[in-house]
């Protein structure tokens, strides 16, 4: 765990020119600690196979997903059509929505990638069935190729070409709470929780109250994200009494809000 944490700290410092903020570092430590406690202390498979690419490709049933030393060489998720990228007006309009309501729902893009998206979805199911946390989907090249495509199509138009990826990636395999007690991994990637924020307002906005950090959630479900199968819910800014109060004790607490909005993606 110490080695993985140091890699995250070094990567952040190299990209930003300054050490990782203490709050962000504590968040990284908590994620690594949970992963270590719930998986590596009682692994479902011998740890000797974790560095064997054939173990992972066999787990997902052959050649649908790949494990190589050059993940971006798999270009199945490259976004080439101009309609898939933001225009200047699109980026401006989305930025306004993010600033005014705190979220925005983007139309699905990369339609040509449905076959590969289905492979990623099947891979998450296979990992979950084998007892691995769903975040292990990032073992596979296609997960990184998809992220790279999203980066160029969404993040850079919204945050600018100098934006960097925070070392905070995850994947969730959702199912109804009634079955949560029988899950082999009862926390990692099973069900999420009440509305909350990982960073305070002052940690992700500049002095002009413009956002400097952006979280992007991508549904891999081929049937889209709905209220029935587990879409995201968010509390809009105008229903968030403590959004602009980072030092209030309620600012970082989880809350079940009747104002939560389901983010449905067909």
N, C-alpha and C positions, 0 to 999 in steps of 0.2 A: 504494500500500500504506500509506503514511504517513497519508493521509486516512482510510482505512478503520479503521486502528488507533486514531486519535484519536477517531473516532466511538464505538468500543467503550469507550475509556477514559472519555469524557465521559458516555456512557449509564450506565455503572456508577457513576460518582461521583454523578450526579444521582439515581439510584435508592437508593443505599446511604448517601450523605452522607459517604463517605470514598473516597480514591483506590483503584483496583484494586490488590490485593496483587501484589507483584513476580512471584511464581511464576505467578499467573494471567495476568499481562501477558506474561510470556515464552512461555507456552503459546499465547496469541493471536498473538503475533508469529510463532512457528514455523508455525502453521497458515497464516497469510497468506503467509509466505515460500514454503512448499511450493506453495501454489496459484498464486502468481505465477511461480515457476520452471517448473512443469510445464504450465501452461496459457497464461498471458499472454505468455510469451517466444516461444512458437511456437503461436499460436492456430489452431484448425482452420477458423475463419471470420474474415472481416474484423472488426476490433474496432468498426467504425462501426455494426454492426448490433446490438450488445449492448444498446443503449438503445432499441431499436425493439420494442414489444410484439408487432407482427405477425410479427416473425422468430420469436419464441418460440411463439406460438400455431400458426403454420404448421409449426413443427418437430414439434409433438405432434399434428398432424393436425386442426386446426380448433377447434371450440368446447368440447371436453371439459374443458379447463383454461383459466383466465383470467389475464390480466395487467392489473391496474388499480392506481390509486393508493389504493384502499381495500380491501385484501385481505380484511378481516373482513366485508365486505358479502356475500361468498359464504358462505352459512350452511349449506352442504350437510353440514357435519360437526357441527352443533349437536347436543348430547346432551340430550334432553328427558325421556326416561323415567327415573323414579326408580330403577329397577333398575340404571341405568348409572352412578349416582353412589355413592360410598362412604357407608355409614351410619357412625355414630360407632364402632360395634363393628368394622366392616370396617377403618376407618382405624387403629384401635388394634391390631387383630390384625396388619395389614400392617406397622405400625411395629415391633411386637415381632419379626416375622420379619426385617425389615431390620436390626434391632439385634443379633439373635442369630445369624443365618446370613449376613447381608450382602447378601441379595437376596430378591426375592419375584417370583413369576409371577402376573400378574393375568389373569383371564378376559377374552377379547376383548369389547369393548363397541362401541357405535355400530353395531349390526348393520344399521341402516337405511342406513348409508353405504357399503355394499359397492360400489355403482356408482361412487361418487366415489373410493373406495380403489383400484378397478381402474383408474380414470383416472390416478391418481398413479403406480401401478405401471407403466402403459404409458408415462407421461411419463418415468420414470427410464430405462426401456429405450430410449426415443427419444433422450434426452440422451446416453446411453452410446454408442449407435450413431453419433451425430453427432460424437463426440469430446469432448463436454463432461463435466466432473466431475459425478457424480450429485447433488452438493449444489446444483447449479443448479436443482433442483426447487423451491427456495425462491424462484425467480423468480415462481412461480405462486401465485395467491391461495389456492387450495385447500390448499396445504401449510401456510400460516399459519392458515387456518380450522381445520384438523385439530389443529394444535398448540394453538390457543386452546381447543378443546373438551377436549383432554386436560388442559390446564392446570386448567380448572375442575373436571374430574371426578376427577383424580388428585393433582396437585401441591398444590393448596390444602388439600384434606382432610388430606394427610400433613404438610405443612410449615407450614400456617397461611396466612391471607389476606395476610400481609405478605411472602410469598416473592417473589423476583424471578427473571427468566430470565437466566442467564449467557449471554454472547455466544459460545456454543460449540455450534453446530448442524452436523450433518453428515448425509450419506446415503451408503449403500453399495450397490454393484451387485456382488453376490458371484458368483464362478464358481470352478471348480476350479483349483488352482494350475498344472496342466499347461498351461493356456491363458494364464497370466499373462504369459508372455514375449512374447506376440503382442498384448497389449492396447495400445491407443494411449496410454492413461494408466496406466502400470504401477504407480502407487502410489495415487493418490487414488481412493477408493471401490471398489477392486477386491477385494482380500482383506485381512483384518484382521491378526491376528497372535496371538502367545502372550498368556497372561493377564498383565495389567499394571495399574498404577494411574496415573492422570494427576496425582492429588493425594495427598499423604501423609495419614496418619491424623489428625495434628494440624491439618491444613488443612480438614478437612471434618467435624470433631466438636467439640463444645463441651467445657467443663471437666468436665461430667458424663458424657462419652463418648456423648452423644446425637448422631446424625447431623444435620448442618446443610446438607448438600448431597445432591442426589438426581439420579441419571442415569436416564433412561427411554429404552428402546429399543422401537421400534414396527415390527413386521413389516408390510410392505405387500404381501407375496406373498399372492395370493388362496388359495393352497394351504396357508397357514400356514407356520410356521417349524419345520423338522425338522433332524435331524442330517445328512440327505442334501442338503438344499438350502441349508444355511448358517445354522443357529440360533446364538444366542449360547451361549458356555460360560463358566461362572464357577467360581472356587475358593471354596468355603464358608469362613467364618471359622475353623471348627474344624480345617480342613486347611491354613490359612495361618499358617505358623510366625512370620511377621514382621508380622502385621496390626497388633499393638499396639506395634511398635518402629519409629516413624517415622525415627529417626536411624540405624538399622542400614543398612549399604550395600546389603543385599539387598531393602530395603523397596520400592524403586521399580523394581527390575529385572524385566524380562519373564521368565516362567518357563513351561515346558511341564509342567503338573502332571497326574499320573495321577488326581488327585482332582477334576479339572474336571467340572462337572455341566452337561449340555446343557439349555438352557431351551427346551423344546418347547412351541409354541403351536399347537394344531390349527386 
